[in-house]
C-alpha cells in the first residue's frame, strides 16, 4: 500500500477530514480494486491490505460500493472539473501561429497526470465503461461556461487558419481518441505513452 496513491486527493485537500486508519483503507482499496478489478475485489481483501479489521470499513464506508464512491466521487466532482478548467484557460493569443503551442502542453500535462495517478484513473475508466450513471454524471460536471470559452478559442483559431474548420465535437473526438486511446493502452495494457508521437498524430489531423 502506498500513500502516494492518495497524492491526487491530498493536493486538493479532499481527504483532510479522514483519520489515518480511514486513509489506509482508501489507499488499500485503490490498490486492490486496481489489481483485481472492482467486481473481483472484496472488503476482506481491502481490510487485509490495509491491516485493519473489516468492521472498520463498514463503520465508515458501509460496503464495497461505498468504498468505490469515496474514491471516485471526489475525482469526478472536483478534480475533473479543475483539469478541464485548466485546459480552457488557454487563450487563442497564447497559441501564436502554431497549433502545436496548444496541443503539446495539453498532451504532455495529461500524460504526466495519467502516469502519476494510474491506479485511480484505471478505476475511473473501468467504471465509465460499464456505468451509464457515471458517464451521465461526468457529462454534468463540466461547467457550460468553460465549454463556451473553449468554443471561442477554437473559433478564433479556425478564423486564423491554424485549426481545421470542423465542428467542435469532431475536434474533441480527435483529441479524445488520441489521448484517451493512449491512456487506455497504458492503464490496461502497460504500453507507455509517447507524448511526442501523440502530438504529431493530432497535428496531422487538426492542422488545415
Buried (B, 14 or more C-beta within 10 A) or exposed (E): BEEEBBEBBEEBEBBEEBEEBBBBBBBBBBBBBBEEEBEEBEBEBBBEBBEBEBEBBBEBBEEBEBBBBBBBEBBBBBBBBEEBBEBBEBEBEEBEEEBBBBBBBBBBBBBEBBBEBBBBBBBBBBBBEEEEEBEEBBEEBBEEEBEEBBEEBBBBBBEEEBBBEBEBEEBEEBBEEBBBEBBBEBBEEEEEBEBEEBBBBBBEBBBE
